Amino acid sequence: MDQGYVLRAATPADVAVLAAQRRAMFEEQGRVDRQAGAELEAATRRYLEAALPAGIYYGWLVEAGATAVAGGGVQLRPLMPRPGYVHGEAEGLILSMWTEPGHRRHGLASRVLEAILAWSDTRGIHRLTLHASAMGRPLYTRYGFTATNEMRLERHLTP
């Protein structure tokens, strides 16, 4: 990578960094405030502490020196059989794509996405899904991602 950036696979030792990047992503999107962000970061750490060693989540980081400045990952999830996927194939859900503002426009998100795509190819994962922010949509479109007919209902139930 240019300017001394190094891409590498995340390890369980990177859980705190991955969780902080996920929090920063949602805070920038305005989807969580500081208090909810802290709760999200703690929950993400707990999730990743189990998911990384279990092979459910794989992540990548880009470092500038010893500092992680970008990252992202893919969560594997089983699919109910559907046309074209009848042999128990997993789907990859691309998550937590983040680049620190001062390091944007250096192709770092592209490098992370290319690592995810190459990794998926070697593991026979042919279906990849993501939820793109307005900022990220042009990146994913360049790599062939298309909009789908997904709909969502979020219900907030009171105890």
NUNULUM-553778 format. One record per residue (C-alpha): y, x, z; residue in one letter. Coordinates in nm, 4 decimals, m for minus. Example, Ala and Ser with C-alpha at 12.3 -4.5 7.8 and 13.67 -1.06 7.14 Angstrom:
REM residues 2
<<m0.4500,1.2300,0.7800>,a>;
<<m0.1060,1.3670,0.7140>,s>;
REM end
This chain:
REM residues 159
<<0.0000,0.0000,0.0000>,m>;
<<0.3542,0.1050,m0.0499>,d>;
<<0.5827,0.2392,0.2217>,q>;
<<0.3023,0.3563,0.4484>,g>;
<<0.1507,0.0142,0.5106>,y>;
<<m0.2200,0.0141,0.5997>,v>;
<<m0.4454,m0.2902,0.5656>,l>;
<<m0.7488,m0.3119,0.7919>,r>;
<<m0.9992,m0.5628,0.9240>,a>;
<<m0.9140,m0.7070,1.2628>,a>;
<<m1.1408,m0.6352,1.5586>,t>;
<<m1.1824,m0.8103,1.8940>,p>;
<<m0.9268,m0.5622,2.0316>,a>;
<<m0.6660,m0.7322,1.8054>,d>;
<<m0.6942,m1.0795,1.9579>,v>;
<<m0.3524,m1.0611,2.1271>,a>;
<<m0.1804,m0.9547,1.8051>,v>;
<<m0.3529,m1.2235,1.5968>,l>;
<<m0.2606,m1.4904,1.8524>,a>;
<<0.1020,m1.3743,1.8649>,a>;
<<0.1266,m1.3825,1.4842>,q>;
<<m0.0107,m1.7378,1.4773>,r>;
<<0.2441,m1.8435,1.7366>,r>;
<<0.5274,m1.6794,1.5414>,a>;
<<0.4169,m1.8595,1.2243>,m>;
<<0.4309,m2.2021,1.3900>,f>;
<<0.7572,m2.1260,1.5713>,e>;
<<0.9231,m2.0227,1.2442>,e>;
<<0.8042,m2.3465,1.0835>,q>;
<<0.9621,m2.5395,1.3710>,g>;
<<0.6287,m2.6913,1.4674>,r>;
<<0.6306,m2.5608,1.8257>,v>;
<<0.9014,m2.4712,2.0753>,d>;
<<0.8742,m2.1711,2.3085>,r>;
<<0.6757,m2.3572,2.5756>,q>;
<<0.4311,m2.5129,2.3291>,a>;
<<0.4167,m2.1772,2.1511>,g>;
<<0.3047,m2.0036,2.4692>,a>;
<<0.0332,m2.2643,2.5203>,e>;
<<m0.0777,m2.2288,2.1562>,l>;
<<m0.0888,m1.8499,2.1831>,e>;
<<m0.3054,m1.8626,2.4968>,a>;
<<m0.5433,m2.1165,2.3386>,a>;
<<m0.5619,m1.9052,2.0213>,t>;
<<m0.6534,m1.5979,2.2253>,r>;
<<m0.9374,m1.7879,2.3926>,r>;
<<m1.0602,m1.9164,2.0553>,y>;
<<m1.0491,m1.5735,1.8900>,l>;
<<m1.2202,m1.4010,2.1836>,e>;
<<m1.5269,m1.6093,2.0967>,a>;
<<m1.4844,m1.6626,1.7210>,a>;
<<m1.4343,m1.3004,1.6109>,l>;
<<m1.7549,m1.1655,1.7698>,p>;
<<m1.9470,m1.4778,1.6619>,a>;
<<m1.8538,m1.4305,1.2956>,g>;
<<m1.6731,m1.7636,1.2716>,i>;
<<m1.3311,m1.6046,1.2158>,y>;
<<m1.2463,m1.2886,1.0233>,y>;
<<m0.8985,m1.1435,1.0232>,g>;
<<m0.6960,m0.8686,0.8593>,w>;
<<m0.3854,m0.6880,0.9752>,l>;
<<m0.1284,m0.4793,0.7951>,v>;
<<0.0184,m0.2018,1.0030>,e>;
<<0.3342,0.0021,0.9668>,a>;
<<0.2600,0.3004,1.1833>,g>;
<<0.0894,0.1639,1.4928>,a>;
<<0.2550,m0.1790,1.4701>,t>;
<<0.0918,m0.4825,1.3100>,a>;
<<0.3534,m0.6400,1.0825>,v>;
<<0.1437,m0.8879,0.8818>,a>;
<<m0.1905,m1.0554,0.8978>,g>;
<<m0.4084,m1.3513,0.8242>,g>;
<<m0.7643,m1.4631,0.8356>,g>;
<<m1.0373,m1.7011,0.7372>,v>;
<<m1.2383,m1.9393,0.9511>,q>;
<<m1.5836,m2.0295,0.8263>,l>;
<<m1.6887,m2.3892,0.8600>,r>;
<<m1.9956,m2.5727,0.7383>,p>;
<<m1.9547,m2.8432,0.4768>,l>;
<<m2.1386,m3.1678,0.4505>,m>;
<<m2.3141,m3.1587,0.1117>,p>;
<<m2.0885,m3.2658,m0.1752>,r>;
<<m2.0957,m3.2250,m0.5518>,p>;
<<m2.1327,m2.8559,m0.6262>,g>;
<<m2.2102,m2.7642,m0.2640>,y>;
<<m2.5586,m2.8845,m0.1779>,v>;
<<m2.7174,m2.5680,m0.0322>,h>;
<<m2.5363,m2.5391,0.3009>,g>;
<<m2.2525,m2.3268,0.1710>,e>;
<<m1.9669,m2.2576,0.4105>,a>;
<<m1.6048,m2.3217,0.3305>,e>;
<<m1.3391,m2.0686,0.4192>,g>;
<<m1.0234,m2.2050,0.5793>,l>;
<<m0.7451,m1.9511,0.5360>,i>;
<<m0.5279,m1.9435,0.8463>,l>;
<<m0.2443,m1.7684,1.0223>,s>;
<<m0.0876,m1.5903,0.7270>,m>;
<<0.2157,m1.4151,0.8723>,w>;
<<0.4543,m1.1330,0.7855>,t>;
<<0.7268,m1.0133,1.0199>,e>;
<<1.0663,m1.0999,0.8649>,p>;
<<1.1746,m0.7364,0.8338>,g>;
<<0.8642,m0.6534,0.6315>,h>;
<<0.8684,m0.9385,0.3834>,r>;
<<0.8947,m0.8851,0.0072>,r>;
<<0.6648,m0.5818,0.0128>,h>;
<<0.3515,m0.7629,m0.1087>,g>;
<<0.1875,m0.7676,0.2332>,l>;
<<0.0795,m1.1332,0.2223>,a>;
<<m0.0672,m1.0689,m0.1225>,s>;
<<m0.2665,m0.7758,0.0162>,r>;
<<m0.4029,m0.9866,0.3016>,v>;
<<m0.4899,m1.2706,0.0644>,l>;
<<m0.6587,m1.0294,m0.1780>,e>;
<<m0.8668,m0.8920,0.1109>,a>;
<<m0.9703,m1.2458,0.2072>,i>;
<<m1.0627,m1.3294,m0.1526>,l>;
<<m1.2624,m1.0082,m0.1996>,a>;
<<m1.4396,m1.0560,0.1325>,w>;
<<m1.5214,m1.4169,0.0381>,s>;
<<m1.6620,m1.3058,m0.2971>,d>;
<<m1.8989,m1.0583,m0.1328>,t>;
<<m2.0275,m1.3310,0.0987>,r>;
<<m2.0692,m1.6006,m0.1636>,g>;
<<m1.7942,m1.8207,m0.0228>,i>;
<<m1.6641,m2.0067,m0.3251>,h>;
<<m1.4565,m2.2795,m0.1626>,r>;
<<m1.1372,m2.1766,0.0139>,l>;
<<m0.8838,m2.4138,0.1623>,t>;
<<m0.5471,m2.3632,0.3280>,l>;
<<m0.2384,m2.5504,0.4358>,h>;
<<0.0568,m2.3826,0.2679>,a>;
<<0.4098,m2.3720,0.4013>,s>;
<<0.6893,m2.4134,0.1505>,a>;
<<0.7471,m2.0363,0.1714>,m>;
<<0.3794,m1.9554,0.1095>,g>;
<<0.3086,m2.2044,m0.1687>,r>;
<<0.4234,m1.9780,m0.4575>,p>;
<<0.1922,m1.6995,m0.3350>,l>;
<<m0.1128,m1.9244,m0.3289>,y>;
<<m0.0286,m2.0803,m0.6636>,t>;
<<m0.0220,m1.7314,m0.8202>,r>;
<<m0.3800,m1.6813,m0.7030>,y>;
<<m0.5012,m2.0115,m0.8483>,g>;
<<m0.4853,m2.2425,m0.5471>,f>;
<<m0.4032,m2.6021,m0.6393>,t>;
<<m0.2875,m2.9027,m0.4404>,a>;
<<m0.5591,m3.1506,m0.3406>,t>;
<<m0.5658,m3.5119,m0.2354>,n>;
<<m0.5986,m3.4359,0.1358>,e>;
<<m0.4408,m3.6824,0.3754>,m>;
<<m0.4039,m3.6559,0.7514>,r>;
<<m0.3626,m3.8848,1.0489>,l>;
<<m0.2658,m3.7296,1.3794>,e>;
<<m0.3161,m3.9675,1.6662>,r>;
<<m0.1621,m3.8946,2.0017>,h>;
<<m0.3759,m4.0754,2.2517>,l>;
<<m0.2629,m4.1172,2.6082>,t>;
<<m0.5170,m4.0669,2.8855>,p>;
REM end
